[in-house]
Amino acid sequence: MEPISVLLVDDNPTFLRVATRFLQAHESVNVVGTANGGREALAKAQDLRPQVILLDLAMPDMPGLQAIPRLRELSPQTGIIALTLLDTSGYRQAALSAGADDFIPKAALNTDLLPAIQRVAQVGRSDASAADTTSPVDSGSVSSVWRILVMEDEADLRRLYCKALRSAGYEVYPAGTIQEARDLLARHRFDVFMCDIHMGTDLATDLLREQAPLLAERGTLIITVSGESQYRPICEEMGVDFYLEKPVTINSLVTLVSRLTARQSYYT
């Protein structure tokens, strides 16, 4: 597979040099260009068409929060990862709301950056494939759009999961809390309910037990997700359709949902 093309944007020349050296040491990534601000990033993104843009939020000529929406409009399929020294929930939410696919504090670049690049690049490939092929709904492989509820308390993961599933042709509803998911279940019938086990201080298993009669009546397929393997036997005992262990790759998620919905269509 070709290395992931990356555009690195930061007004600090030392950081650009160090980050470029770090990324170029990995064969899976190719830094195709650098920019020292948001305005230069817009021009280079149009010329270079990178798969992923790494963008500092604090830049004098055009702050990252202003550049992100313009980059998103210019190149919708390009993954955007916000970088910052200020690791706060407010900055994270602002970056994701502006259109970033992920948010990485600079202090965590050594451990978190490469996995994030791979995640958002996978979503970009899914978007491109969806644009070049007929969706399951258009091709007639299913009679209607499958409706999926995604419950995940990490905003960046929730955004990635939803974006990938929408690109695959599904109608997706996000929920960031147990209560949001409960309210959506009360208003809509879902074909698939994908839920992270740990939702803050709450557990999705409690919601699944509470909603079990309704989910069974509607024939909702249930996918549970967790980074802790001890929940697998608990979920299997509860009768969930599939258990995914984090980290979840975008390709594996879309493939799994496709197989589960195809199997359900065959038996109904």
PANU-96082 format. One line per field, with one value per residue: residue number from 0; chain; x negated, y, z of N, C-alpha, C in turn. Coordinates in steps of 0.1 Angstrom, whole numbers, plus 5000, padded with zeros to 4 digits. Example, Ala and Ser with C-alpha at 12.3 -4.5 7.8 and 13.67 -1.06 7.14 Angstrom:
BEGIN
n: 0; 1
chain: A; A
nx: 4868; 4872
ny: 4943; 4978
nz: 5078; 5071
cax: 4877; 4863
cay: 4955; 4989
caz: 5078; 5071
cx: 4868; 4871
cy: 4967; 5000
cz: 5078; 5079
This chain:
BEGIN
n: 0; 1; 2; 3; 4; 5; 6; 7; 8; 9; 10; 11; 12; 13; 14; 15; 16; 17; 18; 19; 20; 21; 22; 23; 24; 25; 26; 27; 28; 29; 30; 31; 32; 33; 34; 35; 36; 37; 38; 39; 40; 41; 42; 43; 44; 45; 46; 47; 48; 49; 50; 51; 52; 53; 54; 55; 56; 57; 58; 59; 60; 61; 62; 63; 64; 65; 66; 67; 68; 69; 70; 71; 72; 73; 74; 75; 76; 77; 78; 79; 80; 81; 82; 83; 84; 85; 86; 87; 88; 89; 90; 91; 92; 93; 94; 95; 96; 97; 98; 99; 100; 101; 102; 103; 104; 105; 106; 107; 108; 109; 110; 111; 112; 113; 114; 115; 116; 117; 118; 119; 120; 121; 122; 123; 124; 125; 126; 127; 128; 129; 130; 131; 132; 133; 134; 135; 136; 137; 138; 139; 140; 141; 142; 143; 144; 145; 146; 147; 148; 149; 150; 151; 152; 153; 154; 155; 156; 157; 158; 159; 160; 161; 162; 163; 164; 165; 166; 167; 168; 169; 170; 171; 172; 173; 174; 175; 176; 177; 178; 179; 180; 181; 182; 183; 184; 185; 186; 187; 188; 189; 190; 191; 192; 193; 194; 195; 196; 197; 198; 199; 200; 201; 202; 203; 204; 205; 206; 207; 208; 209; 210; 211; 212; 213; 214; 215; 216; 217; 218; 219; 220; 221; 222; 223; 224; 225; 226; 227; 228; 229; 230; 231; 232; 233; 234; 235; 236; 237; 238; 239; 240; 241; 242; 243; 244; 245; 246; 247; 248; 249; 250; 251; 252; 253; 254; 255; 256; 257; 258; 259; 260; 261; 262; 263; 264; 265; 266; 267
chain: A; A; A; A; A; A; A; A; A; A; A; A; A; A; A; A; A; A; A; A; A; A; A; A; A; A; A; A; A; A; A; A; A; A; A; A; A; A; A; A; A; A; A; A; A; A; A; A; A; A; A; A; A; A; A; A; A; A; A; A; A; A; A; A; A; A; A; A; A; A; A; A; A; A; A; A; A; A; A; A; A; A; A; A; A; A; A; A; A; A; A; A; A; A; A; A; A; A; A; A; A; A; A; A; A; A; A; A; A; A; A; A; A; A; A; A; A; A; A; A; A; A; A; A; A; A; A; A; A; A; A; A; A; A; A; A; A; A; A; A; A; A; A; A; A; A; A; A; A; A; A; A; A; A; A; A; A; A; A; A; A; A; A; A; A; A; A; A; A; A; A; A; A; A; A; A; A; A; A; A; A; A; A; A; A; A; A; A; A; A; A; A; A; A; A; A; A; A; A; A; A; A; A; A; A; A; A; A; A; A; A; A; A; A; A; A; A; A; A; A; A; A; A; A; A; A; A; A; A; A; A; A; A; A; A; A; A; A; A; A; A; A; A; A; A; A; A; A; A; A; A; A; A; A; A; A; A; A; A; A; A; A; A; A; A; A; A; A
nx: 4992; 4995; 4977; 4992; 5001; 4991; 4997; 4981; 4987; 4977; 4967; 4942; 4910; 4891; 4906; 4919; 4897; 4888; 4911; 4915; 4892; 4897; 4921; 4913; 4896; 4911; 4923; 4949; 4959; 4958; 4945; 4956; 4955; 4950; 4964; 4964; 4986; 5022; 5032; 5012; 5015; 5040; 5035; 5014; 5027; 5046; 5029; 5013; 5030; 5032; 5037; 5040; 5041; 5021; 5026; 5018; 5034; 5029; 5020; 5006; 5014; 5037; 5057; 5060; 5086; 5101; 5091; 5097; 5125; 5125; 5105; 5119; 5141; 5127; 5114; 5131; 5127; 5103; 5084; 5084; 5063; 5062; 5036; 5022; 5007; 5023; 5041; 5071; 5106; 5122; 5108; 5105; 5132; 5139; 5123; 5132; 5158; 5154; 5147; 5126; 5112; 5098; 5081; 5051; 5030; 4998; 4980; 4985; 4977; 4958; 4969; 4996; 5000; 4994; 5013; 5036; 5033; 5035; 5061; 5078; 5070; 5080; 5107; 5109; 5102; 5124; 5144; 5137; 5140; 5167; 5176; 5169; 5183; 5214; 5238; 5250; 5278; 5286; 5279; 5297; 5294; 5303; 5335; 5341; 5327; 5304; 5306; 5285; 5275; 5250; 5233; 5210; 5187; 5163; 5156; 5140; 5137; 5164; 5171; 5155; 5164; 5191; 5188; 5175; 5194; 5216; 5205; 5205; 5231; 5251; 5277; 5270; 5270; 5257; 5247; 5237; 5240; 5255; 5281; 5287; 5287; 5308; 5330; 5330; 5335; 5361; 5374; 5369; 5367; 5340; 5318; 5293; 5274; 5247; 5225; 5204; 5189; 5180; 5193; 5185; 5192; 5211; 5224; 5228; 5239; 5259; 5278; 5285; 5297; 5319; 5332; 5337; 5362; 5374; 5354; 5352; 5378; 5378; 5358; 5332; 5298; 5270; 5239; 5212; 5186; 5153; 5123; 5115; 5110; 5124; 5151; 5161; 5171; 5193; 5209; 5214; 5228; 5251; 5261; 5254; 5248; 5223; 5189; 5166; 5132; 5113; 5083; 5105; 5105; 5114; 5120; 5125; 5148; 5167; 5169; 5178; 5203; 5215; 5216; 5232; 5256; 5262; 5265; 5288; 5307; 5309; 5322; 5346
ny: 4988; 5023; 5049; 5071; 5103; 5134; 5167; 5191; 5216; 5244; 5272; 5273; 5268; 5251; 5230; 5221; 5210; 5190; 5174; 5166; 5150; 5130; 5118; 5110; 5090; 5068; 5043; 5041; 5067; 5097; 5128; 5153; 5180; 5212; 5239; 5272; 5285; 5291; 5303; 5296; 5269; 5265; 5270; 5251; 5227; 5226; 5223; 5200; 5180; 5163; 5133; 5135; 5162; 5178; 5201; 5230; 5247; 5272; 5298; 5328; 5341; 5329; 5314; 5279; 5271; 5287; 5280; 5253; 5248; 5260; 5244; 5220; 5225; 5229; 5205; 5179; 5152; 5149; 5140; 5157; 5166; 5181; 5199; 5209; 5227; 5232; 5213; 5209; 5202; 5221; 5232; 5208; 5202; 5225; 5222; 5198; 5205; 5225; 5210; 5192; 5159; 5146; 5151; 5159; 5163; 5181; 5170; 5144; 5133; 5114; 5089; 5090; 5101; 5087; 5064; 5080; 5093; 5070; 5062; 5084; 5085; 5061; 5065; 5085; 5070; 5054; 5073; 5081; 5057; 5054; 5075; 5067; 5044; 5027; 5031; 5008; 5011; 5024; 5005; 4985; 4964; 4964; 4971; 4995; 5023; 5014; 5020; 5033; 5034; 5051; 5049; 5065; 5079; 5093; 5120; 5123; 5097; 5090; 5107; 5097; 5070; 5075; 5090; 5072; 5051; 5065; 5071; 5046; 5043; 5042; 5053; 5073; 5079; 5098; 5094; 5108; 5102; 5080; 5088; 5103; 5083; 5067; 5084; 5086; 5060; 5058; 5073; 5064; 5036; 5014; 4996; 4987; 4988; 5003; 5003; 5017; 5003; 5015; 5044; 5072; 5074; 5055; 5024; 5007; 4982; 4982; 4998; 4982; 4960; 4973; 4981; 4958; 4943; 4960; 4963; 4936; 4932; 4948; 4937; 4947; 4947; 4942; 4957; 4956; 4976; 4978; 4985; 4967; 4934; 4918; 4922; 4908; 4880; 4887; 4903; 4884; 4865; 4880; 4880; 4897; 4906; 4910; 4915; 4941; 4947; 4975; 4990; 5000; 4994; 5014; 5001; 4974; 4979; 4989; 4967; 4947; 4957; 4956; 4929; 4919; 4932; 4923; 4896; 4897; 4907; 4885; 4866; 4877
nz: 5000; 4993; 5009; 5034; 5024; 5037; 5049; 5067; 5090; 5106; 5125; 5137; 5130; 5140; 5152; 5128; 5115; 5133; 5136; 5110; 5105; 5124; 5113; 5088; 5094; 5094; 5073; 5065; 5062; 5043; 5042; 5023; 5021; 5038; 5057; 5069; 5080; 5082; 5058; 5038; 5040; 5028; 5001; 4996; 5001; 4981; 4959; 4965; 4974; 4998; 5018; 5045; 5067; 5091; 5115; 5133; 5159; 5169; 5153; 5138; 5113; 5103; 5123; 5134; 5139; 5122; 5098; 5094; 5087; 5061; 5048; 5050; 5033; 5009; 5004; 5009; 5014; 5026; 5055; 5086; 5112; 5143; 5160; 5191; 5218; 5239; 5257; 5263; 5271; 5260; 5238; 5223; 5217; 5202; 5180; 5168; 5163; 5144; 5123; 5123; 5121; 5141; 5173; 5186; 5213; 5214; 5232; 5232; 5208; 5200; 5208; 5200; 5175; 5150; 5150; 5148; 5123; 5106; 5112; 5103; 5076; 5067; 5068; 5049; 5026; 5025; 5020; 4994; 4980; 4983; 4968; 4942; 4936; 4934; 4960; 4986; 4988; 4964; 4946; 4950; 4967; 4993; 5006; 5018; 5035; 5059; 5094; 5119; 5152; 5169; 5198; 5217; 5239; 5234; 5215; 5191; 5182; 5179; 5159; 5138; 5135; 5127; 5104; 5087; 5085; 5074; 5049; 5038; 5031; 5051; 5073; 5100; 5135; 5160; 5195; 5225; 5251; 5276; 5281; 5258; 5239; 5249; 5246; 5218; 5210; 5220; 5201; 5176; 5153; 5152; 5131; 5137; 5167; 5179; 5205; 5229; 5257; 5282; 5292; 5303; 5336; 5335; 5323; 5292; 5292; 5312; 5300; 5278; 5290; 5301; 5278; 5265; 5258; 5239; 5219; 5211; 5201; 5179; 5164; 5164; 5157; 5177; 5185; 5206; 5220; 5233; 5252; 5270; 5276; 5294; 5292; 5271; 5275; 5291; 5274; 5254; 5269; 5273; 5248; 5226; 5192; 5182; 5194; 5196; 5200; 5211; 5198; 5172; 5138; 5109; 5085; 5094; 5109; 5091; 5073; 5091; 5099; 5074; 5068; 5089; 5084; 5059; 5064; 5081; 5063; 5046; 5062; 5067
cax: 5000; 4988; 4977; 5002; 4995; 4994; 4993; 4979; 4990; 4974; 4959; 4930; 4901; 4884; 4916; 4920; 4885; 4888; 4923; 4913; 4882; 4904; 4930; 4906; 4890; 4921; 4926; 4963; 4963; 4949; 4948; 4955; 4953; 4952; 4969; 4962; 4998; 5034; 5033; 5004; 5021; 5051; 5029; 5007; 5037; 5052; 5019; 5007; 5041; 5027; 5047; 5042; 5035; 5019; 5028; 5017; 5045; 5025; 5011; 5009; 5020; 5050; 5058; 5065; 5101; 5106; 5086; 5103; 5137; 5121; 5099; 5129; 5148; 5118; 5111; 5140; 5122; 5090; 5085; 5078; 5060; 5058; 5025; 5021; 5001; 5034; 5049; 5083; 5118; 5128; 5101; 5109; 5146; 5139; 5116; 5140; 5170; 5150; 5146; 5114; 5115; 5092; 5074; 5039; 5021; 4985; 4973; 4988; 4974; 4950; 4978; 5010; 5002; 4994; 5026; 5047; 5032; 5040; 5076; 5085; 5067; 5089; 5120; 5108; 5103; 5138; 5152; 5133; 5146; 5182; 5179; 5166; 5191; 5228; 5241; 5259; 5292; 5288; 5278; 5309; 5290; 5312; 5347; 5342; 5315; 5302; 5304; 5276; 5272; 5236; 5231; 5196; 5185; 5152; 5161; 5133; 5140; 5178; 5172; 5149; 5173; 5203; 5184; 5173; 5207; 5224; 5199; 5209; 5245; 5261; 5282; 5263; 5274; 5247; 5251; 5225; 5243; 5265; 5294; 5290; 5291; 5321; 5340; 5331; 5342; 5375; 5380; 5366; 5363; 5327; 5314; 5280; 5270; 5233; 5224; 5192; 5193; 5177; 5198; 5182; 5193; 5222; 5221; 5238; 5246; 5271; 5288; 5289; 5306; 5331; 5339; 5337; 5374; 5376; 5344; 5356; 5390; 5375; 5348; 5320; 5285; 5262; 5225; 5206; 5172; 5146; 5109; 5112; 5114; 5132; 5165; 5165; 5180; 5205; 5217; 5218; 5239; 5263; 5267; 5251; 5245; 5208; 5181; 5154; 5122; 5106; 5088; 5113; 5101; 5125; 5123; 5131; 5161; 5176; 5170; 5186; 5217; 5220; 5219; 5243; 5269; 5265; 5271; 5301; 5315; 5311; 5331; 5359
cay: 5000; 5035; 5056; 5081; 5116; 5142; 5181; 5195; 5230; 5250; 5285; 5271; 5261; 5239; 5219; 5215; 5202; 5178; 5165; 5160; 5140; 5119; 5111; 5104; 5078; 5057; 5040; 5043; 5081; 5105; 5143; 5158; 5194; 5219; 5252; 5279; 5291; 5287; 5307; 5288; 5256; 5264; 5269; 5239; 5216; 5225; 5218; 5187; 5170; 5152; 5125; 5140; 5175; 5180; 5215; 5236; 5256; 5286; 5304; 5342; 5346; 5323; 5303; 5266; 5270; 5294; 5273; 5240; 5248; 5263; 5232; 5210; 5229; 5228; 5191; 5172; 5138; 5149; 5139; 5168; 5164; 5194; 5198; 5220; 5226; 5234; 5201; 5211; 5197; 5232; 5232; 5196; 5203; 5235; 5217; 5188; 5213; 5232; 5200; 5183; 5145; 5142; 5162; 5153; 5172; 5179; 5162; 5130; 5130; 5101; 5078; 5091; 5107; 5077; 5058; 5089; 5094; 5058; 5062; 5093; 5081; 5050; 5072; 5092; 5060; 5049; 5083; 5080; 5045; 5056; 5084; 5061; 5032; 5028; 5027; 4996; 5015; 5027; 4992; 4977; 4953; 4965; 4977; 5008; 5027; 5008; 5030; 5028; 5043; 5049; 5055; 5066; 5092; 5100; 5128; 5121; 5083; 5090; 5113; 5088; 5059; 5080; 5094; 5060; 5044; 5073; 5070; 5033; 5043; 5040; 5065; 5072; 5088; 5097; 5096; 5109; 5098; 5070; 5094; 5106; 5070; 5063; 5093; 5082; 5047; 5060; 5080; 5058; 5022; 5012; 4983; 4984; 4997; 5001; 5010; 5016; 4998; 5026; 5057; 5080; 5066; 5046; 5012; 5004; 4969; 4985; 5003; 4971; 4952; 4981; 4982; 4945; 4939; 4969; 4959; 4923; 4933; 4955; 4930; 4955; 4941; 4949; 4956; 4963; 4980; 4980; 4982; 4958; 4921; 4910; 4924; 4899; 4870; 4893; 4906; 4871; 4860; 4889; 4877; 4907; 4900; 4910; 4923; 4946; 4952; 4986; 5000; 4995; 5000; 5018; 4990; 4963; 4983; 4989; 4953; 4940; 4961; 4952; 4914; 4917; 4937; 4913; 4883; 4900; 4908; 4872; 4858; 4884
caz: 5000; 4992; 5022; 5035; 5021; 5048; 5048; 5081; 5091; 5119; 5124; 5144; 5121; 5147; 5153; 5115; 5112; 5142; 5133; 5096; 5107; 5131; 5104; 5076; 5098; 5093; 5059; 5062; 5061; 5035; 5043; 5009; 5021; 5050; 5055; 5081; 5085; 5076; 5044; 5030; 5040; 5018; 4988; 4994; 5002; 4968; 4949; 4969; 4977; 5008; 5024; 5059; 5071; 5105; 5116; 5146; 5162; 5173; 5143; 5138; 5101; 5102; 5133; 5129; 5139; 5110; 5086; 5093; 5078; 5047; 5043; 5048; 5021; 4998; 5002; 5019; 5017; 5033; 5069; 5093; 5126; 5150; 5169; 5199; 5231; 5249; 5258; 5271; 5265; 5252; 5225; 5216; 5212; 5192; 5168; 5162; 5158; 5132; 5112; 5124; 5123; 5154; 5180; 5193; 5220; 5210; 5242; 5229; 5194; 5199; 5210; 5195; 5161; 5139; 5149; 5144; 5109; 5100; 5113; 5094; 5062; 5063; 5065; 5036; 5015; 5025; 5013; 4980; 4974; 4982; 4957; 4929; 4934; 4938; 4973; 4987; 4986; 4950; 4938; 4952; 4975; 5004; 5002; 5024; 5042; 5073; 5104; 5129; 5164; 5174; 5212; 5220; 5246; 5229; 5204; 5179; 5177; 5175; 5146; 5128; 5132; 5120; 5090; 5079; 5082; 5064; 5036; 5033; 5027; 5062; 5080; 5113; 5145; 5171; 5209; 5233; 5265; 5278; 5280; 5244; 5232; 5254; 5239; 5203; 5210; 5222; 5190; 5163; 5152; 5146; 5126; 5144; 5178; 5182; 5218; 5237; 5271; 5292; 5289; 5315; 5348; 5332; 5315; 5282; 5295; 5319; 5290; 5270; 5298; 5302; 5265; 5258; 5252; 5228; 5209; 5206; 5194; 5167; 5157; 5163; 5158; 5187; 5185; 5217; 5218; 5246; 5252; 5281; 5271; 5303; 5289; 5260; 5280; 5296; 5263; 5248; 5277; 5271; 5235; 5216; 5179; 5179; 5203; 5190; 5210; 5207; 5188; 5161; 5125; 5101; 5075; 5100; 5114; 5079; 5069; 5101; 5097; 5061; 5069; 5098; 5078; 5048; 5070; 5086; 5051; 5041; 5070; 5069
cx: 4991; 4988; 4987; 4996; 5000; 4989; 4992; 4979; 4987; 4965; 4945; 4920; 4894; 4894; 4918; 4909; 4885; 4899; 4921; 4903; 4889; 4913; 4923; 4898; 4899; 4925; 4940; 4968; 4953; 4953; 4945; 4953; 4955; 4957; 4967; 4974; 5010; 5036; 5025; 5009; 5032; 5045; 5022; 5017; 5043; 5042; 5015; 5017; 5036; 5039; 5050; 5035; 5033; 5017; 5027; 5029; 5041; 5015; 5015; 5017; 5034; 5051; 5064; 5080; 5108; 5102; 5093; 5115; 5134; 5114; 5109; 5137; 5140; 5116; 5118; 5134; 5109; 5092; 5078; 5076; 5055; 5047; 5025; 5013; 5011; 5043; 5061; 5095; 5124; 5122; 5105; 5123; 5147; 5133; 5125; 5153; 5166; 5148; 5134; 5119; 5109; 5085; 5063; 5031; 5006; 4976; 4975; 4985; 4967; 4959; 4991; 5011; 5003; 5008; 5037; 5046; 5038; 5055; 5082; 5082; 5076; 5103; 5120; 5108; 5117; 5147; 5149; 5140; 5161; 5185; 5177; 5175; 5205; 5231; 5250; 5273; 5294; 5287; 5289; 5305; 5298; 5324; 5349; 5329; 5315; 5299; 5296; 5274; 5258; 5235; 5216; 5193; 5172; 5156; 5154; 5136; 5155; 5179; 5166; 5158; 5185; 5200; 5182; 5185; 5216; 5218; 5202; 5223; 5255; 5265; 5278; 5267; 5263; 5253; 5238; 5227; 5253; 5279; 5297; 5294; 5304; 5332; 5341; 5338; 5357; 5382; 5379; 5364; 5350; 5324; 5302; 5278; 5256; 5230; 5210; 5196; 5191; 5182; 5197; 5183; 5204; 5217; 5232; 5246; 5259; 5282; 5293; 5299; 5319; 5339; 5341; 5350; 5377; 5367; 5348; 5368; 5387; 5364; 5335; 5308; 5277; 5247; 5219; 5191; 5165; 5131; 5105; 5118; 5124; 5147; 5170; 5174; 5193; 5214; 5222; 5229; 5252; 5269; 5264; 5246; 5230; 5201; 5169; 5145; 5114; 5091; 5095; 5109; 5114; 5129; 5130; 5145; 5171; 5179; 5179; 5201; 5223; 5224; 5231; 5256; 5272; 5271; 5285; 5311; 5319; 5321; 5344; 5366
cy: 5013; 5042; 5067; 5095; 5126; 5157; 5185; 5210; 5235; 5262; 5284; 5262; 5249; 5228; 5213; 5206; 5189; 5168; 5159; 5148; 5127; 5111; 5104; 5092; 5066; 5055; 5042; 5057; 5088; 5120; 5149; 5173; 5199; 5233; 5259; 5287; 5287; 5291; 5299; 5274; 5254; 5262; 5256; 5227; 5215; 5220; 5204; 5176; 5159; 5145; 5130; 5153; 5176; 5195; 5221; 5246; 5270; 5291; 5319; 5346; 5342; 5312; 5290; 5265; 5277; 5286; 5260; 5240; 5251; 5251; 5221; 5212; 5226; 5213; 5182; 5158; 5138; 5149; 5151; 5165; 5177; 5191; 5210; 5217; 5227; 5222; 5202; 5206; 5208; 5233; 5220; 5197; 5213; 5230; 5207; 5195; 5220; 5223; 5191; 5169; 5140; 5153; 5155; 5164; 5170; 5170; 5147; 5125; 5117; 5089; 5078; 5095; 5097; 5070; 5067; 5092; 5082; 5058; 5071; 5091; 5070; 5055; 5078; 5082; 5055; 5059; 5083; 5068; 5047; 5065; 5078; 5049; 5035; 5023; 5015; 4999; 5017; 5014; 4983; 4965; 4953; 4973; 4991; 5011; 5021; 5020; 5025; 5039; 5040; 5056; 5054; 5079; 5099; 5107; 5124; 5107; 5083; 5096; 5104; 5077; 5064; 5083; 5082; 5053; 5052; 5072; 5056; 5032; 5041; 5054; 5064; 5083; 5087; 5100; 5097; 5105; 5087; 5076; 5098; 5094; 5066; 5071; 5089; 5069; 5048; 5066; 5073; 5043; 5021; 4998; 4978; 4994; 4993; 5009; 5007; 5012; 5009; 5039; 5067; 5071; 5055; 5034; 5009; 4991; 4972; 4990; 4992; 4962; 4959; 4980; 4969; 4941; 4947; 4965; 4946; 4924; 4939; 4948; 4938; 4946; 4949; 4946; 4963; 4965; 4983; 4978; 4972; 4944; 4914; 4912; 4915; 4889; 4876; 4897; 4894; 4865; 4867; 4887; 4888; 4900; 4900; 4919; 4927; 4951; 4964; 4983; 4993; 5002; 5003; 5007; 4979; 4966; 4983; 4975; 4945; 4944; 4956; 4937; 4912; 4921; 4928; 4901; 4886; 4901; 4894; 4864; 4865; 4886
cz: 5000; 5005; 5022; 5033; 5032; 5046; 5063; 5081; 5105; 5117; 5131; 5136; 5127; 5148; 5139; 5112; 5120; 5138; 5119; 5098; 5114; 5121; 5093; 5081; 5097; 5079; 5055; 5059; 5051; 5036; 5029; 5009; 5035; 5047; 5069; 5086; 5077; 5061; 5034; 5029; 5030; 5004; 4986; 4994; 4988; 4957; 4952; 4971; 4986; 5013; 5038; 5060; 5086; 5107; 5130; 5147; 5164; 5163; 5140; 5125; 5099; 5112; 5128; 5129; 5128; 5097; 5084; 5084; 5064; 5041; 5040; 5036; 5008; 4994; 5012; 5023; 5025; 5048; 5076; 5108; 5132; 5160; 5178; 5212; 5242; 5249; 5268; 5264; 5256; 5238; 5217; 5209; 5201; 5179; 5161; 5157; 5146; 5120; 5112; 5126; 5136; 5160; 5188; 5200; 5216; 5220; 5240; 5215; 5192; 5200; 5202; 5180; 5150; 5138; 5144; 5129; 5101; 5100; 5103; 5079; 5058; 5060; 5052; 5024; 5014; 5017; 4998; 4973; 4973; 4970; 4943; 4926; 4938; 4952; 4974; 4984; 4971; 4941; 4939; 4960; 4988; 5000; 5007; 5031; 5056; 5083; 5115; 5140; 5169; 5187; 5216; 5227; 5242; 5215; 5191; 5173; 5172; 5161; 5135; 5124; 5124; 5106; 5081; 5075; 5072; 5050; 5030; 5029; 5038; 5067; 5095; 5122; 5156; 5185; 5217; 5247; 5265; 5275; 5266; 5236; 5236; 5247; 5224; 5201; 5212; 5210; 5177; 5164; 5146; 5142; 5133; 5155; 5182; 5194; 5225; 5251; 5281; 5287; 5301; 5327; 5346; 5323; 5305; 5285; 5303; 5310; 5282; 5277; 5299; 5290; 5258; 5252; 5239; 5216; 5203; 5197; 5180; 5158; 5155; 5166; 5168; 5186; 5197; 5215; 5231; 5244; 5263; 5277; 5281; 5301; 5278; 5265; 5285; 5285; 5255; 5256; 5275; 5257; 5224; 5204; 5177; 5190; 5196; 5201; 5204; 5207; 5176; 5148; 5117; 5091; 5082; 5105; 5102; 5074; 5078; 5099; 5084; 5061; 5078; 5091; 5066; 5053; 5075; 5074; 5046; 5048; 5072; 5056
